[in-house]
Amino acid sequence: QVQLVESGGGLVQAGDSVTLSCAASGLTFRSSALGWFRQAPGKEREFVVAIDRSGGTYYSDSVKGRSTISRDNAKNTVYLRMNTLKPEDTAVYYCAARLSGALSSLGLHYNNWGQGTQVTVSS
């Protein structure tokens, strides 16, 4: 059974940084692509960033330049570091796994999802 468990969210101030983690189990992690999505209150889920099995990355315009995704295959964990946080970054952040290993910004391409971690940015 595939499990994705996010952690690292919380209440932060605008301008601060946060590092989210997603620990995976039950899948061949090193061959999977991992993505981060977020959903703000009253809004649809949106793509944030993804990393493929080779380490290639794809960032959304909303976080490009102030975020870094990375993966540690030895720990079966993917990380999202977000800097210069803004109130509009407030959302539940979800980790997702795509077993084919290819990059995608489409949620429907991902096979498994975590429960999410809340990030709240106060102004």
Backbone torsions as a table, in degrees:
resi	resn	phi	psi	omega
1	GLN	NA	126.5	-179.3
2	VAL	-77.5	132.2	174.9
3	GLN	-130.3	135.9	174.6
4	LEU	-125.6	123.0	-176.2
5	VAL	-123.9	113.4	179.4
6	GLU	-87.4	152.2	175.1
7	SER	-154.3	167.3	174.8
8	GLY	105.4	-5.9	179.1
9	GLY	-75.2	175.6	178.7
10	GLY	160.0	-165.9	178.6
11	LEU	-98.2	122.9	-179.3
12	VAL	-131.8	166.6	178.6
13	GLN	-92.7	152.3	173.3
14	ALA	-56.3	136.1	-178.1
15	GLY	94.3	-15.5	178.5
16	ASP	-76.6	177.7	176.6
17	SER	-121.2	158.6	175.9
18	VAL	-146.4	146.0	174.5
19	THR	-119.4	119.1	176.5
20	LEU	-97.6	144.9	177.2
21	SER	-123.0	151.3	175.8
22	CYS	-137.7	111.5	179.4
23	ALA	-94.7	127.6	-176.1
24	ALA	-111.8	149.5	174.6
25	SER	-149.7	158.4	176.8
26	GLY	81.0	11.7	178.1
27	LEU	-142.6	164.4	175.7
28	THR	-82.3	90.7	-168.8
29	PHE	-59.5	-45.2	-171.4
30	ARG	-66.1	-20.1	-180.0
31	SER	-99.7	2.4	-177.6
32	SER	-99.7	149.4	167.7
33	ALA	-89.8	147.2	179.5
34	LEU	-123.7	141.0	179.6
35	GLY	-132.8	155.5	171.5
36	TRP	-116.0	133.3	175.3
37	PHE	-126.6	164.1	177.1
38	ARG	-143.6	155.3	177.6
39	GLN	-139.0	117.7	177.5
40	ALA	-89.4	157.7	179.9
41	PRO	-55.5	129.1	177.3
42	GLY	76.2	5.4	-178.8
43	LYS	-121.2	163.2	177.1
44	GLU	-77.6	157.0	175.0
45	ARG	-62.5	138.9	178.9
46	GLU	-129.8	150.7	178.0
47	PHE	-72.4	140.5	176.8
48	VAL	-111.6	-57.5	-175.6
49	VAL	-166.2	155.5	176.7
50	ALA	-142.8	156.6	176.3
51	ILE	-134.4	134.0	-178.1
52	ASP	-92.3	-177.4	-174.2
53	ARG	-68.1	-19.5	179.9
54	SER	-94.8	-3.0	-178.0
55	GLY	95.2	0.8	174.7
56	GLY	-67.6	147.4	-174.8
57	THR	-128.8	158.4	177.1
58	TYR	-145.8	118.6	-176.8
59	TYR	-107.5	144.7	171.1
60	SER	-74.9	156.7	-179.6
61	ASP	-62.9	-27.1	-176.2
62	SER	-68.6	-22.1	-177.7
63	VAL	-124.2	-5.6	-177.2
64	LYS	-59.2	133.3	178.2
65	GLY	92.2	-14.4	178.7
66	ARG	-131.7	12.5	179.4
67	SER	-137.9	153.7	177.6
68	THR	-139.0	127.2	172.8
69	ILE	-101.9	142.8	177.7
70	SER	-148.9	163.1	179.2
71	ARG	-136.6	148.2	175.7
72	ASP	-123.2	100.1	-176.0
73	ASN	-67.4	-26.1	178.5
74	ALA	-69.5	-27.2	-179.2
75	LYS	-106.4	1.3	-177.8
76	ASN	52.3	44.5	-174.7
77	THR	-134.3	140.6	173.9
78	VAL	-117.8	144.9	-175.7
79	TYR	-123.0	150.2	171.6
80	LEU	-131.0	115.0	176.1
81	ARG	-101.8	123.5	179.2
82	MET	-120.3	127.0	179.8
83	ASN	-109.6	166.4	176.5
84	THR	47.0	54.0	-176.4
85	LEU	-64.2	145.5	-180.0
86	LYS	-120.6	156.4	177.5
87	PRO	-55.3	-31.7	179.5
88	GLU	-71.9	-5.7	173.1
89	ASP	-82.9	-6.1	178.8
90	THR	-61.9	123.2	-176.3
91	ALA	-176.8	169.9	165.7
92	VAL	-89.4	127.3	-178.3
93	TYR	-101.8	128.0	-177.6
94	TYR	-114.9	139.8	172.5
95	CYS	-97.9	142.9	179.5
96	ALA	-140.6	150.2	-179.4
97	ALA	-119.0	134.8	175.3
98	ARG	-114.8	111.1	-170.7
99	LEU	-67.6	-20.4	179.6
100	SER	-72.6	-19.8	177.1
101	GLY	88.1	-2.9	-176.5
102	ALA	-94.1	150.9	178.8
103	LEU	-67.9	143.8	173.1
104	SER	-160.3	145.4	174.9
105	SER	-100.9	2.4	-177.1
106	LEU	-96.7	123.8	-179.2
107	GLY	-59.7	-32.0	-177.5
108	LEU	-68.9	-12.7	178.9
109	HIS	-84.3	-8.4	-176.6
110	TYR	-97.0	140.1	-172.7
111	ASN	-89.2	-31.3	-173.3
112	ASN	-139.5	148.1	-176.1
113	TRP	-133.1	148.4	172.0
114	GLY	-86.7	-179.8	-177.7
115	GLN	-85.0	-16.9	176.9
116	GLY	98.3	155.3	174.8
117	THR	-134.7	134.9	-175.3
118	GLN	-82.4	131.9	171.1
119	VAL	-120.1	122.7	178.8
120	THR	-121.1	123.6	-178.1
121	VAL	-111.1	116.7	179.4
122	SER	-93.4	146.0	-178.1
123	SER	-89.0	NA	NA
